[in-house]
Amino acid sequence: MIDISANAVSFDRLCSGRPILVDVRRAAEVCPALNDNVLLHAGPPVLWEEMCCPMRAGAECAMVYEGWAPSYGKARDLGASGRIRFEPTHHQSFVGPVAGIVSPSMWVFCVKNETFGNWAYCTMSEGMGRALRFGAQGDDVLSRLNWMEKVLGPALAEAIRRSGGIDIMEIIRRSLEMGDECHNRHEGARLLFLRQILPHLLSSRLTRDSLRAIIDFVADNYYFFVNISMAACKALSDAIVDLPGSTLVSAMTRNGKEFGIRVSGLGHRWFTAPCNRIHGICFDGYEETDGNPDLGDSSITETAGIGAFAMAASPAIARYIGGTSGELLQHTLEMYRITVGEHPDLRIPALDYRGVPTGIDVRRVVETGITPIINTSIAHREPGIGQIGAGRTRAPLACFTAAFEALSRQLI
């Protein structure tokens, strides 16, 4: 039988965690497994030959950026040679948006769950436009990555250390009251972060031009805070991994081919099913059929109860992902039916400050047939093009059914 007390413990751990952004470092410094022949990727495990085009293109770009290959063609050959090992980000306490590629030289946000002592990491957002995370390649992409490595990463690291650490849950709490849902809309969160970090940037030894470039990059980067939010939600969700008897989901992620979940009571085991397509609003000249199936680790936000689960707090996001504010509110109300509780600190003004639905219960998903809603960006299915829109999708039911069957066998 299901252990209700284990679910209560999992829920309490999800809600009592305190993720603090304490540093920014090179990925290889915090992940010894990352070296000259290892790349991390979003989603459950996937082989090179099975990767979707945006992920493979992002990996090729990372190989050129690292200097492992002199051209994208040579990088393609290197990837196919078997000399590069590809591993899911989740296996190393990382998360990454869209393709989720992490290479040794990339700087990453380092978040510590002060309540339980575990760490989580996420790459920094490359900004708007063409980016490696969407499978774009070219001198413009590499130039930005090099600037982030040489200027942005070290500057943010110094500023964050000077700050003594930034409480990410407090930013998320306040930004939900400012119209964010902290997956695809984080206007308030980005500005709250900038407000905290700015005094420490100003007191640094940065040149005037570098300081201006960093401030402009953060202020104009629509996606800047989502990477911090993802690391925070990973730190929260990892605190419930491997709690015997618990039916709560500890991870949801996608690699563009398969959607994968992990369940608290089943440790690090993956349960997968084919990814669904994304329905939403595409940029001019593109259609939904141009998009790749669901892709990226950013659904860790929904795993922790924000993102699409909190869309009732963010009616303005309808203009970006499609639908109406009423539909988005109904999505949040529906998610209460498959979660075990309401977060005591993260609240939604439009629902009379009801807590966000938190703690996805595999059992309730199977019983109701209601699957988690996710809002997300749309990457073009072909390499080199990048983002073509944003929308909504659902986790496939088959993942939850398989996990519930495994739990049932374990608990008999």
Order of alpha helices (4+ residues) and beta strands (2+ residues): alpha-beta-alpha-beta-alpha-alpha-beta-beta-beta-beta-alpha-alpha-beta-alpha-alpha-alpha-alpha-beta-beta-beta-beta-beta-alpha-alpha-alpha-beta-beta-alpha-beta-beta-alpha
